[in-house]
Amino acid sequence: MADDKKSGSGAGGKPVEPAQPRPGFISRLMKAPQFFAEVRQEAAKVTWPTLSETRVTTIAVFVMIFLAIIFFAVVDFAVNMVVKWLLG
């Protein structure tokens, strides 16, 4: 039963298609200019953040890191004290 599903010959199974051969190095190299042209087009569509937006988000990240440090330090201290009290 399980072998039927793997081979694709069971009810509702799809036949397995053979893998397509990988394109050669030369054919990929010939497509490189088109690829980079498309990359340039897509990069032109990106809305890049301004310097002030970057500054604000960077400060927000550092504030959140600092708050996480404080939170985990307090939790670590509390768990440490509870374990010491229990094992006392």
N, C-alpha and C positions, 0 to 999 in steps of 0.2 A: 504494500500500500504506500509506504513512505517512498519506496524506490520509484513508483509511478509518478509522483509529484516532482521528483528531482529530474527525471528524464523528459518530462513534458508530455508523456504519452497518456496521462490519466485524463479523467473527465475535467474539462475546463482549463487544461494546461495549454500554455502557448509554446510553440516550437522555439527552441533556442537558436538565435541567429549567430553565425560565426562572427568572431571579432574582426573589425575592419583593420587592415594593415596600417601601421603608423606611417605618416608621410615622412619622406626622407629629409635629410638635412638641407639639401639644396632647395627643395621646394618650399621648406619653411623659411629659408633665407630669402627667397624671392618674394615672399609675402610680407617681409619685415617693413618695407616702406609704407605699405597700405595700413598695416597694424599701427605704426607710429602716427600716421596721419589721423586715424580714427581716435587714438589716444589723445592727440592734441585737440580734436573737435570736442571730445567729452570733457576734457579739462577746462575748455573755454566756457562750458555750461555751468561750472561749479561757482557757487556764490561763496567767496572767501570771506572769513570774518575780518572785521576791522581791527586795528591795533587796540582800541579801547575795549572791544568785545573780548579779545584774546586776554587782555590784562584782567578784566573782571572775572572771566571763567577760571583763569589761573589762580587768582586769589581765592575764589570759591573752592577750588580743589584743595588748596593748602589749608583752608579753614576746616573743611570736612575731614582731612587727614588728621589735623590736630584734635578735633572732637572725637574721632575714632580712637586715637591714642589715649585720650583721657578716659573714654568709656571703658576700653579694654583694661586699662591700668586699674580702674576702680573695681571692675568685675574680678580681675585677677586677685587683687588684694582681699576682696570679700570672700572669694572661694578659698584662698589661702588661709584666712582666719577661721573659717568654718571647718576646714579639714584639720587644722591644728587643734581646734577645740574638741572635735569629735575623737581624734586619735590621742589627744592630750596626754 
